[in-house]
Amino acid sequence: MPKKIFIIIGSILLVGLIFYCATTYGMSEVINYVMPDIDMSQIADGRYEGSCDISRWALDVRVTVKGHKIVAVEITDKKMSNITEKFIDELNGYLIDRKFPDFDAVTAASITGKTYLIAVADALHSERN
């Protein structure tokens, strides 16, 4: 009987460990990502493509700039991201129609939110390089 209990407990722990590893893979890369400095006065009007390709939070965006301000951000491919429209609207409040978008709006509170901001920053940073 005790051997059977150890096998059951061991199996449960193994499944838990596999689940934990699968759901947290890439998380530290997002948390430790350093956002590039974006000077909107240097960004010309236009549409820019960007992405965040970190693990299960990967997504692609298209950023529209007019008058040195972000006027629209749309997700072109969610890939595996589970970001919701409501959360996108909340994040866009930190970005759209601002002379100085707040790319540090989401610190470590939300991995999903930070990957969205990484993709937007990638679009704007890629335009300059």
Residue, then its C-alpha position, 0 to 999 in steps of 0.5 A: m500500500p505505501k508503495k502505491i501512495f508514493i507512486i501516486i504522489g510522485s506522479i502528481l508532483l511530476v505532472g505539476l512540475i511539467f505544468y509549471c515549466a510549460t506555463t512559465y517558460g520564457m517568463s523571465e525573458v519578458i520580465n527582464y526585457v529592457m525597453p528601448d528609448i523611443d523618441m516620438s519626435q524622430i518617428a515619421d508618419g506611417r505604419y510600422e510592424g513589430s513583434c514580440d516573439i517570446s514563448r507563449w506570449a508572442l504577438d505581432v502588431r501594426v502601429t500607426v503614427k501621425g504627427h509624432k504620436i501613436v494614433a492606432v495599434e492593432i494586433t495582426d497576429k495573436k499567435m499564442s497570446n491570450i490578450t483580451e480587447k479590454f486589456i488592449d484598450e487599457l494598454n493603449g490608454y498609455l500609448i495613443d495620442r501621447k507625445f511621450p508614450d509610457f512604455d513602462a506602464v506595465t512593469a512586472a504586473s502583467i507578462t501579457g501586457k509587457t509583451y504587447l508593449i514590447a511589440v509596439a516598441d519593436a515596431l517603432h524602434s525598428e523603424r529607426n534602425 
